[in-house]
Amino acid sequence: MQPLYLILFVILTIILNVSITLLIPYVKQYWSLIITRISRVFKRNPTVDYSSLEQRIGELEKKVAKRRHNDRQAIRDEIKNVLLELKK
């Protein structure tokens, strides 16, 4: 059983060695392209203007608060109208 594993290991090593040897010219040819693409992936760092985002968040919070206040006021007015109608 042991020689079978050894023979299999040697065959796989030979196949790997031959394939790497055959691929070296292609790797040399496209090496700079590969490195450029990999570096682009890691260098993608979008610039975010945090001050404008904080300002926008502040504006949206004000709008939401005003909307809630207006909704509450509209509900109060509606309740007053209903109560006045019931009173008559």
C-alpha positions in Angstrom: 0.0 0.0 0.0 2.9 2.3 0.8 4.5 2.2 -2.6 1.1 3.0 -4.2 0.9 6.3 -2.3 4.5 7.0 -3.1 3.9 6.5 -6.8 0.8 8.6 -6.7 2.6 11.4 -5.0 5.4 11.3 -7.5 3.0 11.4 -10.4 1.1 14.3 -8.9 4.4 16.2 -8.3 5.5 15.6 -11.9 2.1 16.8 -13.2 2.3 19.9 -11.0 5.9 20.7 -12.0 5.2 20.3 -15.7 2.1 22.5 -15.5 3.8 25.2 -13.6 6.8 25.1 -16.0 4.4 25.5 -19.0 2.5 28.3 -17.3 5.5 30.5 -16.4 5.7 32.3 -19.8 2.0 33.3 -19.5 2.4 34.4 -15.9 5.4 36.5 -16.8 3.4 38.1 -19.7 0.4 38.9 -17.7 2.0 39.5 -14.3 1.8 43.3 -14.4 -1.9 43.1 -15.5 -2.7 40.7 -12.6 -0.9 42.9 -10.0 -2.7 46.0 -11.4 -6.1 44.4 -11.1 -5.5 43.2 -7.6 -4.2 46.5 -6.5 -7.3 48.3 -7.9 -9.5 46.1 -5.8 -7.6 46.9 -2.6 -7.2 50.6 -3.5 -10.9 51.2 -4.0 -11.5 53.5 -1.1 -14.4 55.8 -2.0 -13.9 59.3 -0.6 -16.9 60.2 1.6 -17.6 63.7 2.8 -18.8 63.0 6.3 -19.6 66.6 7.1 -22.1 66.8 4.2 -23.6 63.4 5.3 -24.0 64.7 8.9 -25.6 67.9 7.6 -28.0 65.8 5.5 -28.9 63.6 8.5 -29.6 66.7 10.6 -31.9 68.1 7.9 -33.8 64.8 7.6 -34.2 64.6 11.4 -35.7 68.1 11.4 -38.1 67.1 8.6 -39.1 63.9 10.4 -39.7 65.8 13.7 -41.7 68.5 11.9 -43.8 65.8 10.1 -44.5 64.1 13.4 -45.5 67.4 15.0 -47.8 68.2 12.1 -49.4 64.7 12.2 -50.0 65.1 15.9 -51.5 68.5 15.4 -53.8 67.2 12.6 -55.0 64.4 14.8 -55.7 66.9 17.7 -57.6 69.2 15.3 -59.6 66.3 14.0 -60.5 65.1 17.5 -61.6 68.7 18.4 -63.8 68.8 15.4 -65.4 65.5 16.2 -66.0 66.5 19.8 -67.5 69.8 18.8 -69.9 68.0 16.4 -70.8 65.5 19.2 -71.4 68.5 21.6 -74.0 70.0 19.2 
